[in-house]
Amino acid sequence: MSTFLAGRHDEHLPVSGAERPARRRLPRRHRRLLFVLAVVALLAQMAVAMVTTAVQQTPTIDEPVYVGTAVEYTQQHSLRYNPEHPPLGKLIIASGLVFAHPHLDEGFTGDQTELGRRVLYESGNDPWRMMFWARLPVMVLTLLFGLVVLAFAGELVGPVGGLTALALYAFSPDVITHGSLATLDVPASGFLLTSVWLLWRARRRPVLHLPLAGAALGAALATKMSMLPAVPVLLLLAAWSVWHARRSGPPTTGPAEDSGAVDGPAADGPSGRQGWVRLLGFGAAGAAGTALVAVAVVWAAYLAVDPRLRWTAPADLPPVHGLRALLVDALPFPRPYRDGMRVQFGFENATWQGFLFGRLYAGSLWYYLPAALLVKTPLGMLALWAAGASALLMVPRLRPAAPYVLIPPALLLGTAMLGSRDLGVRYALFVPVFLAVAAACVVSFGRRWARGVTVALVLFVAVSSLATYPFYLPYSNEAFGGPSKTRLRLHDSNVDWGQDLGRLADRLRERYPREKVWLVYKGAGVPSAYGIHAADPRTADPDDVHGLLVVSDTSVAKADDRLAALLATSRPIDDVGHSITVYRRP
């Protein structure tokens, strides 16, 4: 990071062309101070947004399962719960939960959903305190990954680009949303970006950076199995980085690569076929070493939970056939990991409901994730993503970085688009993480107007993000009406993931005391734990349903005939967090 703190581009990417006329500039120490202050301000803004959001939100649908499993890991050292996700993300959550001193009965035998409910609501634990401590490690990691974004972009295009990338990352509503939850999406995406950044640095010092890249890749794989499709690409990048390093010779103190100065393998010794074979061998060895470290990290995550690796496959483990079965059996990972993949394939074989632009459908749409990203990404950010990706491909000195920055998220997005679960942009959270780095490359165009437009777009992103505070989860951009209109176009974790049960309790107590409440809540929280005592209108005679009808917006989008009839004869009177609508039914 010290290279671009001084206002220079990274040695990987020397500035070409004639020097511009000298201009009066602030002393270097002043520039460094301003840079550090800007970084601190951006990360502080993000930290405040995440913490204040986290303390107001009740558990989302997935969080109780992860929290309960984390407690089981630390107290019972058992891998039996939540096998569909590897342990590392839940161990990260557990590192915060130790400060909450959770209690769990040793004899508990329910399923993972019941486990989460037992830990949060039935064991004498304070659910607010539990959730804060569970979310805190993820928030810290999210901030640290912001430094990776800063460093990666800074090495590509200098300090201005680094700050541009960090600003897009720090103001991203999706990153803030999931960075403030005890879930796995930000850790997996951040570890993958860290691995790619280290592979880029391995082009100069492979011996130092390839093992670190393998460890970060292993951390991503030990957090979410959805990172597996990126493995072949990252191993090819590892081989290419070693090839480049050996071809270029020892690192120098000045710019010496990607300028066309080095031609062929002469820097590595014998020329001709023997030299190329040696380079291929070094590249293959680098990729193999990276893979071995990654595999070791995955094994270490499981052994950290249970050093004896005791495992009994679930009785209802879905069968897997064909190429999927060959893939599962070939992976050099522990049996619980491979059985977890079978569970994931079982999810993919199921038929899920989706909701896009007001249409409820069964199954999945291949264009769902791009459409959802279009809705939930700030407009200025979309423009900078496109411009930055173009710069990576168009500017000669940046082209070597394009495979590192663009191919992994493109491959993962393509894979996710073929999935069966149209449930939210969290399945593509790697997109805003990686494309923040790509967007920084727009400053490489070098035109004064380009920098002015970049600053204007970043400010537009900041204003759009700050205006949605503290309702980051249901965010949509101005072209789609903002957070209050997201429910008309998307559902589930895009809008309503059960996060506003506490806000609903406050609203009912303040505005509608002593009124009869009918509740259709989509979430993992227990309403009575927050002082909400309500009946389910779907189990009552419609003629008996009068007073307040409170419905989660996802339940509105997926309403069956019975609920739809109740809603048709009710009048919306209030909105809670842009995720729950309060109706009055006479």
Secondary structure, 3 states (H helix, E strand, C coil): CHHHHCCCCCCCCCCCCCCCCCCCCCCHHHHHHHHHHHHHHHHHHHHHHHHHHHCCCCCCCCHHHHHHHHHHHHHHCCCCCCCCCCCHHHHHHHHHHCCCCCCCCCCCCCCHHHHHHHHHHCCCCCHHHHHHHHHHHHHHHHHHHHHHHHHHHHHHHCHHHHHHHHHHHHHCHHHHHHHCCCCCHHHHHHHHHHHHHHHHHCCCCHHHHHHHHHHHHHHHHCCCHHHHHHHHHHHHHHHHHHHHHHHHCCCCCCCCCCCCCCCCHHHHCCCHHHHHHHHHHHHHHHHHHHHHHHHHHHHHHHHHHCCCCCCCCCCCCCCCCHHHHHHHHHCCCCHHHHHHHHHHHHHHHCCCEEEECCEEEECCCCCHHHHHHHHHCCHHHHHHHHHHHHHHHHCHHHHHHHHHHHHHHHHHHHHHHCCCCCCCHHHHCHHHHHHHHHHHHHHHHCCHHHHHHHHHHHHHHHHHHHHCCCCCCCCCCHHHCCHHHHHHCCCHHHCCCCCCHHHHHHHHHHHCCCCCEEEECCCCCCHHHHCCCCECHHHCCHHHCCEEEEEEHHHHHCCCHHHHHHHHCCEEEEEECCCEEEEEEC
